[in-house]
Structures are given as structure tokens and as C-alpha cells.
Amino acid sequence: MNSDGKTELEIENQADEEPSADADPSADAGPTADAGQSTDEALLDDSVADVPPTRDEEMERLRLTAAEADKRVLQAQAEAENFRKRMRRDYEDQLKFASTDLIVDLLQVRDNLYRATEAAQSGEQASGLLEGVAMVIKQMDDVLGKHGVVEIPAEGEVFDPNVHEAISQIPSDVESGKVAHVAVTGFKLHDRVIRPSQVVVSTGPA
């Protein structure tokens, strides 16, 4: 028995019941410690996702957005410019060829004047009529030329279906494939054929 009145047997039993100072307190934690670790990792992932972009990242994003906007603006400007050019060409063509119908009517008058000169040439006392009609034809040709109307060369020329209209073929002294006779003179308005020359094409010597 010691000074506290306890026997040696009681002292040994008390020592067995008290936990050892070297025991690991975390050994009894078990699953609780793992759950706490998982929660910490989830909170870390959320905090990383919520981190705002850096200044350089934000500047790069703004630069790409501005470049894309500039590209769209340039494309819209190019389309608008092409549209303006197309409208301008259409307007200029309308102005250039606005008088086509009038010129076609004037050409019929010109044809009649030529027929009158041909009739006058067969008479003996028609010199005055011939001279007057010739002056009118010259004046009309000058007016037509002022408005961009030019005669299509035909007689003696190689037949060209782009500007000539063949009405028949005849043997002649003219080389085969060339125009032997012009029935109706053709004309262009600027660079557009408004009436082809009606011609007789030679088949060569008989």
C-alpha cells in the first residue's frame, strides 16, 4: 500500500485504463478526416473558378473583340462601295443609251433621204433636189455623230455576224465571204450595235 492508501494492484489497473501519451489522436478520426479533406478541395476548386481574369487576359480578349469588329466594319464598307459602283455604272448606262429609240426613228428618216437622192440621180433636171437632199443628209449625219452614233463599215468588209446581218448571198467579183452590197446601213451608239448592217454576202466569182 502506498501513501494514498491504494494497493499496488489498484495502481496497475488504473494505468491500464488511462490512454497512452504516445497514442495518435488522429487514428480514431477515421472517415471524418477524409470528409473534411474533400470539402476543402471542393472549396479550393470553387475559389479558382471564381478568380477574375488577369489584366493581360482581359486586354487580349478586348483586342480580339476589337479586331473582329474592325473586320466586320471593313467588310460592310467594301460591300457598300461595290453597291455604289454598280449603281453608278447602271446610271451611266441609262444616260448613255437613253436616246436609243429616238435615234432608231431618225435612222428611218435618213434611209428615206438616201432613197430620195438615188431617185434624183436618175433624173436630168434634179440637180437642185439632189444637192438639197445631200445637205440634209450631211446635217443629219453630223447630229448623229454628235450624239455618239457612228456608221458600221460594211461594203467590201469581211462579213461579221456581230455587226452585219446577211439577207442573201450572190456571186460577184468581191472575194468570197465579204460584203458585196449593203442594203441597209448599220449603226452603233457608242460601242453598242443599235442596228446591224443588212448586207448581201459574196460567194466569189461565178
Buried (B, 14 or more C-beta within 10 A) or exposed (E): EEEEEEEEEEEEEEEEEEEEEEEEEEEEEEEEEEEEEEEEEEEEEEEEEEEEEEEEEEEEEEEEEEEEEEEEEEEEEEEEEEEEEEEEEEEEEEEBBEBEEEBEEBBEEBEEBBEBBEEBEEEEEBEEBBEEBBEBBEEBBEEBEEEBBEEBBBBEBEBBEEBBBBEEBEEBEBEBEBBBBBEBBBBBBEEEBBBBBBBBBBBBEE
